[in-house]
């Protein structure tokens, strides 16, 4: 279970994308390597950190 004031990582992918709709905890911080996930989280006013690296075309995911 995800609680308020936690920091979690959400990997790129369509299955993890479904999780985003359930993230409504207070002061939650999400770290992700997905540009799509980051955009959705920012729209929900969730503090979002995207890791750096090269962008892969298929999933719009950032990797080394």
Beta strands, then each sheet from edge to edge (+ up, - down):
strand 1: 7-10
strand 2: 29-32
strand 3: 47-50
strand 4: 54-56
strand 5: 61-63
sheet 1: 1+ 2+ 3+
sheet 2: 4+ 5-
end
